[in-house]
Amino acid sequence: MSGRTPTVAWIGCGTMGEPMAKHLLQAGYALVVVPHRHEEAIHRLVESGAMRVETAAEAASTVDLVFTMVPDAPQVEEVLFGAKGIVAGAHPGLTVIDCSTIAPQAARRFADRLQEAGIAFLDSPVSGGQSRARSGTLTLMVGGSEEVFLPVQPVLQAFAEKIFYVGPVGSGQVVKMCNNLIGAILVLANSEALTLGVKEGVPAELLREVIGTATGANYQLEQIWPENVLQNRYTPGFKLDLMYKDLGIALSSADASGVPLFAGALARQLYQFARSNGLGEQDYSVVSTVYQQAAGILIATSKPYPIDKA
């Protein structure tokens, strides 16, 4: 890639992947897109200037960098090593950057297999949700060889505001795992506090405003909850099903490392309960409704929780 602008392929054009890929186009990168699950997103990106190919192998044969952004390790493995996957079409000097959220152990395993095929690999999970993907201000946590990372850093800057190189392969996933563990547990803390406060007669917005200046201040209450819980609206920025998956990653890693996750285990039980009630496709903050229903209060209005009479 020395001395020229790298060519890029993107696989996984979902809620996060599509706006990230679009920022690459807007930054002037020649972009190849590969259908995975979101056909309409592929059409939109092609209309914006991307070139469509049908397989990951075809994309890998023509570009310098391949980004993957798919739900979990099995999908990453299929995209990398399937019959029509990246390895099948790879050329010397290819770099794969996986922006999915998967187990650190899986990232290391994939990196070893790719190294045998002569392919460089970075794990680069992202944080910030759909709104920051759209604004190009995501936070990235990048694991892998620093020699691989430094040349591609300008490409990452097309869709990220904060880029952290955090160590060897798998380290990016470790940091993302820890971040999401906090986020998942924080929903419980915020839900308990606001449900209690509203039940005791203080409006939710006033609670949020005061807590935002005190020791309970946190990013969710400041940036996320005004658009979902305080509106009683749970359009997914990050689906509950995905957070449930990420809690599973954290618990499995903790078990292997001998680290107790008392609050993490409780959080996963509550997320499982919400999933069993059909809430898995909604935003993960919908877990708050478990508390609201139990208390008989609606945080958004400070009125009794509506009962479905159907």
Backbone torsions as a table, in degrees:
resi	resn	phi	psi	omega
1	MET	NA	-6.2	-175.6
2	SER	-61.4	129.0	173.6
3	GLY	84.6	-0.1	178.9
4	ARG	-146.1	162.4	178.6
5	THR	-76.2	126.9	-178.1
6	PRO	-70.2	150.3	171.7
7	THR	-92.6	149.9	-167.9
8	VAL	-134.3	143.4	169.8
9	ALA	-119.7	150.3	179.5
10	TRP	-130.0	129.7	177.8
11	ILE	-125.0	117.1	-178.7
12	GLY	111.6	77.7	-173.1
13	CYS	-105.1	57.2	178.9
14	GLY	-89.9	-150.6	-176.4
15	THR	-54.4	-40.8	179.6
16	MET	-93.2	-42.9	-172.6
17	GLY	-63.7	-40.1	-178.0
18	GLU	-61.0	-51.7	179.5
19	PRO	-65.8	-32.8	177.2
20	MET	-63.7	-44.5	178.7
21	ALA	-64.6	-37.8	-179.6
22	LYS	-64.3	-36.0	177.2
23	HIS	-63.6	-33.6	176.2
24	LEU	-63.4	-42.6	176.0
25	LEU	-61.0	-45.2	-178.3
26	GLN	-65.6	-25.3	178.0
27	ALA	-84.7	-1.9	174.2
28	GLY	97.5	9.5	179.4
29	TYR	-82.3	138.1	171.6
30	ALA	-71.1	121.0	-170.7
31	LEU	-121.0	131.8	172.7
32	VAL	-108.1	133.9	178.6
33	VAL	-118.7	147.3	-176.9
34	VAL	-123.8	128.5	177.8
35	PRO	-61.4	137.2	173.8
36	HIS	-129.7	-66.3	176.5
37	ARG	-132.7	-22.8	-167.3
38	HIS	-112.6	83.1	-175.7
39	GLU	-63.9	-39.3	-179.0
40	GLU	-63.9	-37.0	177.9
41	ALA	-65.1	-37.8	177.1
42	ILE	-60.6	-44.5	178.8
43	HIS	-59.5	-43.7	-179.1
44	ARG	-64.1	-41.3	180.0
45	LEU	-67.8	-37.7	176.3
46	VAL	-63.5	-40.6	177.2
47	GLU	-63.3	-25.3	179.2
48	SER	-88.3	-3.4	175.3
49	GLY	122.9	-2.1	178.5
50	ALA	-75.2	159.2	174.1
51	MET	-107.0	132.6	-178.7
52	ARG	-94.6	135.4	166.3
53	VAL	-128.0	164.8	-170.1
54	GLU	-93.8	-19.6	-177.0
55	THR	-134.3	156.1	176.1
56	ALA	-63.8	-35.1	179.0
57	ALA	-61.8	-43.2	179.5
58	GLU	-63.6	-42.7	178.9
59	ALA	-63.1	-45.0	-176.4
60	ALA	-63.4	-26.0	-177.4
61	SER	-77.0	-12.7	-171.7
62	THR	-120.9	-4.0	-173.7
63	VAL	-125.1	170.8	177.5
64	ASP	-91.8	-35.3	-177.1
65	LEU	-127.7	138.6	171.2
66	VAL	-121.7	122.3	173.4
67	PHE	-95.6	138.8	172.3
68	THR	-121.6	139.1	-178.4
69	MET	-146.9	79.7	-174.2
70	VAL	-125.3	171.1	-166.5
71	PRO	-65.0	-40.4	-171.5
72	ASP	-159.4	178.2	-174.2
73	ALA	-56.5	-41.6	179.4
74	PRO	-59.6	-37.5	178.4
75	GLN	-71.0	-38.0	175.9
76	VAL	-61.6	-45.2	-179.0
77	GLU	-60.9	-42.1	179.6
78	GLU	-65.1	-43.0	179.2
79	VAL	-64.1	-35.8	-178.5
80	LEU	-78.4	-48.5	-165.0
81	PHE	-118.5	3.4	177.8
82	GLY	-65.8	172.8	-176.4
83	ALA	-57.7	-33.0	178.0
84	LYS	-115.8	29.5	-176.9
85	GLY	-84.9	-176.1	-174.5
86	ILE	-59.4	-44.6	-177.0
87	VAL	-60.7	-34.0	-178.4
88	ALA	-64.0	-24.1	-179.0
89	GLY	-118.8	7.7	-172.6
90	ALA	-68.7	154.8	176.6
91	HIS	-126.6	161.3	178.7
92	PRO	-58.0	136.3	178.8
93	GLY	93.7	-2.9	179.5
94	LEU	-69.2	142.8	174.7
95	THR	-122.0	133.8	175.3
96	VAL	-108.7	131.4	176.9
97	ILE	-120.4	111.5	-178.1
98	ASP	-96.0	116.1	179.4
99	CYS	-97.4	3.4	176.8
100	SER	-67.8	165.8	172.1
101	THR	-105.7	111.3	-177.8
102	ILE	-136.5	174.5	179.0
103	ALA	-66.7	141.8	176.8
104	PRO	-55.9	-37.2	-179.8
105	GLN	-63.3	-37.6	178.5
106	ALA	-67.0	-41.9	178.4
107	ALA	-59.3	-43.7	179.8
108	ARG	-65.6	-40.2	179.6
109	ARG	-64.1	-44.0	178.9
110	PHE	-64.6	-39.9	-179.8
111	ALA	-61.8	-41.1	179.3
112	ASP	-63.2	-42.9	-179.7
113	ARG	-67.5	-38.7	178.8
114	LEU	-68.7	-37.0	178.4
115	GLN	-60.1	-38.8	177.5
116	GLU	-61.7	-28.0	178.7
117	ALA	-92.6	4.1	179.0
118	GLY	79.2	24.2	-177.1
119	ILE	-112.9	130.8	176.5
120	ALA	-80.4	152.2	-174.8
121	PHE	-141.7	136.8	170.9
122	LEU	-126.9	136.3	167.6
123	ASP	-96.2	126.1	-173.4
124	SER	-139.4	65.0	176.6
125	PRO	-63.2	160.4	-172.6
126	VAL	-123.7	158.4	174.5
127	SER	-139.5	146.2	178.8
128	GLY	139.3	-17.2	177.1
129	GLY	76.2	-178.3	-173.6
130	GLN	-62.4	-38.8	-176.7
131	SER	-63.2	-40.8	-179.8
132	ARG	-79.7	-23.7	170.7
133	ALA	-64.8	-40.4	179.9
134	ARG	-68.6	-35.6	-178.6
135	SER	-86.4	-6.4	-179.9
136	GLY	73.2	28.9	-175.2
137	THR	-120.7	31.6	-179.3
138	LEU	-66.0	162.1	168.5
139	THR	-103.9	132.4	177.9
140	LEU	-115.2	143.5	174.6
141	MET	-121.6	109.8	-168.4
142	VAL	-108.6	126.7	174.8
143	GLY	-115.7	145.4	179.7
144	GLY	142.8	-170.2	177.4
145	SER	-69.1	133.8	177.6
146	GLU	-63.9	-29.4	178.1
147	GLU	-66.0	-30.6	175.7
148	VAL	-80.2	-38.1	-175.9
149	PHE	-66.3	-47.7	-170.7
150	LEU	-58.2	-44.5	-179.5
151	PRO	-66.3	-25.8	-177.1
152	VAL	-95.5	-4.6	-178.2
153	GLN	-56.0	-41.2	178.0
154	PRO	-61.2	-31.0	177.2
155	VAL	-67.4	-43.0	179.6
156	LEU	-61.8	-31.1	-178.6
157	GLN	-66.0	-12.9	178.3
158	ALA	-66.3	-28.4	-177.8
159	PHE	-129.4	7.6	-178.1
160	ALA	-130.2	143.5	176.5
161	GLU	-95.4	-38.3	-179.8
162	LYS	-119.2	120.5	-179.2
163	ILE	-123.8	118.1	-178.2
164	PHE	-114.2	122.0	168.8
165	TYR	-84.8	119.2	-169.0
166	VAL	-115.1	2.0	175.1
167	GLY	132.5	-161.7	-175.9
168	PRO	-63.0	171.6	178.8
169	VAL	-51.1	135.7	-178.3
170	GLY	96.9	-21.7	-177.7
171	SER	-66.5	-35.7	176.5
172	GLY	-59.6	-43.1	179.5
173	GLN	-68.0	-33.1	176.5
174	VAL	-62.2	-47.1	-179.2
175	VAL	-64.3	-43.5	179.0
176	LYS	-62.8	-41.0	178.5
177	MET	-58.4	-45.2	-179.8
178	CYS	-66.6	-41.4	178.3
179	ASN	-61.4	-46.3	-177.7
180	ASN	-70.7	-29.8	174.7
181	LEU	-60.9	-46.4	177.2
182	ILE	-61.6	-46.4	-178.4
183	GLY	-60.0	-42.1	-179.1
184	ALA	-65.3	-42.4	-179.6
185	ILE	-71.2	-35.3	-178.1
186	LEU	-62.2	-32.9	175.7
187	VAL	-57.1	-40.1	179.6
188	LEU	-65.3	-45.8	-179.7
189	ALA	-62.3	-46.3	179.2
190	ASN	-63.6	-40.5	-178.9
191	SER	-63.8	-45.3	-179.7
192	GLU	-62.4	-45.9	-176.0
193	ALA	-65.4	-48.0	-176.4
194	LEU	-72.7	-34.7	176.4
195	THR	-63.8	-44.0	178.7
196	LEU	-63.4	-47.0	-178.1
197	GLY	-62.3	-43.6	179.3
198	VAL	-66.2	-41.2	178.5
199	LYS	-60.4	-31.7	-179.4
200	GLU	-87.9	3.0	170.0
201	GLY	106.2	3.0	179.0
202	VAL	-100.0	128.0	-179.1
203	PRO	-60.3	146.7	-174.7
204	ALA	-61.2	-42.0	-177.3
205	GLU	-65.4	-36.7	177.0
206	LEU	-67.6	-41.9	175.6
207	LEU	-57.1	-47.1	-178.2
208	ARG	-62.0	-42.5	-178.0
209	GLU	-63.1	-45.9	-178.0
210	VAL	-68.7	-46.7	-179.1
211	ILE	-60.7	-32.5	179.7
212	GLY	-63.5	-16.1	177.7
213	THR	-106.1	4.1	-173.2
214	ALA	-122.7	-168.2	-172.2
215	THR	-72.0	-13.9	177.5
216	GLY	-89.2	3.9	-178.0
217	ALA	-58.1	139.8	176.4
218	ASN	-157.7	161.3	-173.9
219	TYR	-60.5	-40.7	-178.5
220	GLN	-59.6	-49.8	-179.5
221	LEU	-63.1	-35.9	-175.9
222	GLU	-77.4	-44.8	-167.8
223	GLN	-108.3	-29.5	-169.1
224	ILE	-106.6	-47.6	-173.2
225	TRP	-63.1	-31.0	177.2
226	PRO	-58.9	-25.2	-177.8
227	GLU	-95.1	-11.7	-179.8
228	ASN	-126.7	-73.8	-174.4
229	VAL	-60.8	-42.7	-178.3
230	LEU	-74.0	-7.2	173.7
231	GLN	-109.5	-1.5	-172.3
232	ASN	52.2	45.2	-176.2
233	ARG	-135.4	125.6	-171.5
234	TYR	-125.2	40.5	172.7
235	THR	-58.6	129.1	-170.2
236	PRO	-69.3	119.0	162.1
237	GLY	-91.3	-36.1	173.4
238	PHE	-146.4	115.3	-171.4
239	LYS	-66.1	145.7	175.9
240	LEU	-57.3	-39.5	179.0
241	ASP	-57.0	-38.4	-178.9
242	LEU	-72.2	-38.7	177.2
243	MET	-67.0	-36.2	175.5
244	TYR	-60.7	-43.4	176.1
245	LYS	-60.6	-43.1	-177.9
246	ASP	-68.3	-34.6	173.7
247	LEU	-63.8	-36.1	176.1
248	GLY	-62.8	-39.8	176.8
249	ILE	-60.7	-46.3	-178.8
250	ALA	-63.1	-43.3	-178.5
251	LEU	-67.4	-38.7	177.4
252	SER	-65.7	-43.0	178.8
253	SER	-65.3	-40.6	179.1
254	ALA	-64.9	-39.4	178.0
255	ASP	-61.7	-43.0	179.8
256	ALA	-67.9	-29.6	-177.2
257	SER	-92.9	-7.7	-178.2
258	GLY	74.3	31.8	-179.3
259	VAL	-107.9	124.8	178.2
260	PRO	-74.7	136.0	175.1
261	LEU	-123.2	75.5	-176.7
262	PHE	-62.1	-51.7	-179.0
263	ALA	-70.4	-35.7	178.6
264	GLY	-62.6	-40.1	178.8
265	ALA	-65.8	-41.9	177.1
266	LEU	-63.0	-43.7	-179.9
267	ALA	-58.7	-43.2	-178.2
268	ARG	-65.3	-35.0	176.4
269	GLN	-62.2	-41.5	179.9
270	LEU	-69.0	-37.9	176.5
271	TYR	-65.8	-38.5	176.5
272	GLN	-62.7	-42.2	177.7
273	PHE	-60.0	-45.0	178.8
274	ALA	-63.5	-40.4	177.8
275	ARG	-62.4	-40.6	-179.2
276	SER	-66.4	-17.1	176.4
277	ASN	-99.4	17.5	172.4
278	GLY	80.8	21.5	-175.2
279	LEU	-101.7	6.2	-172.1
280	GLY	-62.0	-28.0	-178.5
281	GLU	-86.4	-6.6	179.7
282	GLN	-89.9	171.7	179.2
283	ASP	-60.4	145.9	-175.6
284	TYR	-62.2	-20.1	176.8
285	SER	-67.5	-9.6	177.6
286	VAL	-64.3	-14.8	172.8
287	VAL	-55.3	-27.5	179.5
288	SER	-60.0	-26.2	-178.8
289	THR	-68.2	-22.4	175.0
290	VAL	-60.6	-43.9	178.4
291	TYR	-70.4	-43.0	-177.2
292	GLN	-62.4	-43.6	179.1
293	GLN	-64.6	-43.4	-178.8
294	ALA	-61.7	-35.0	-179.2
295	ALA	-88.0	-11.2	-179.2
296	GLY	71.4	29.4	-177.9
297	ILE	-133.5	144.5	175.0
298	LEU	-103.2	115.2	-175.9
299	ILE	-56.8	-41.7	-172.4
300	ALA	-62.7	-33.3	-174.0
301	THR	-117.8	-9.7	-174.0
302	SER	62.2	21.2	177.2
303	LYS	-106.6	170.0	178.5
304	PRO	-57.5	144.9	-179.5
305	TYR	-64.1	130.5	-177.7
306	PRO	-67.5	136.0	179.2
307	ILE	-100.1	126.8	178.3
308	ASP	-75.8	115.8	-177.2
309	LYS	-91.1	1.1	-177.7
310	ALA	-68.9	NA	NA
